[in-house]
Amino acid sequence: RQPVVLKGMELGTCTTKWTAEYLSQAEGSKEVKIHVSAVPQMDFLSKNFVYRTLPFDEFVQRAAEVKHKEYFLSEDEKYYLRSVGEDARKDVADMRKQFPILAQDVQIPEYFEKEQFFSSVFRISSAGLQLWTHYDVMDNFLIQVTGKKRVVLYSPRDAPYLYLSGSKSKVLDVDNPDLEKYPLFVKAKRYQCFLEAGDVLFIPALWFHNVISEEFGVALNVFWKHLPAESYDKSDTYGNKDPTAASRAIQILDRALKTLEELPEEYRDFYARRMVLRIQEKAYRNDDG
């Protein structure tokens, strides 16, 4: 259950073929929905970006540029494609369906059974683009096909220090955090790796990750279900909804906390502390893993 960078894996011809020119020609002018940001650090909580639609070949050319003659927000805006299913509310991303020509160039490492496969997410990023810190509920490979990325990771056990809102951290700048606003962030142990073209990063479920594209690059995320299939929310098309048992437990906890509000503050504080101790005794792991 530890992240690891795998090098020298056989990934197919994508690592040599996928130039901006080849990508543009291979999939042509099919329209894609993209994120456009006027700043390098994208924030999913404040939504400091807009969604736009472009022909795929034009999007690739813009993402590969530093300055743009044509733009939506500014001449140095950043672009990001995260592929989705045909109907994002019902279908998962599967590169074989959304980008069938390019999919022929990829050989996905077979580290899981075929029936465990969940999604293959095609990603293209402008140089300098940084994605917010978040966790996913499934194991996944981040396959860096072209370009370079820096990935900063945090253990699931450091969740108390990451100021979460759902699956995302409110700490946007992990290199220069606002410690007046987020003082506990210094307790989170930072792990970091740099991915070159052809590298594969294994990100275990629940590990937080923050990704910056140091160059224009193309990547592929492959997610798979390492828990029994019935553990996952059937309506989840992105692979980031908490397992159904976890969602139920959180709902029960919310109701318990609401019930505690019926007590005076002194009693509420006492019984809340007892509840925390009970959770630690019953649910925390005893090892240091």
Disulfide bonds with the S-S distance in Angstrom:
none
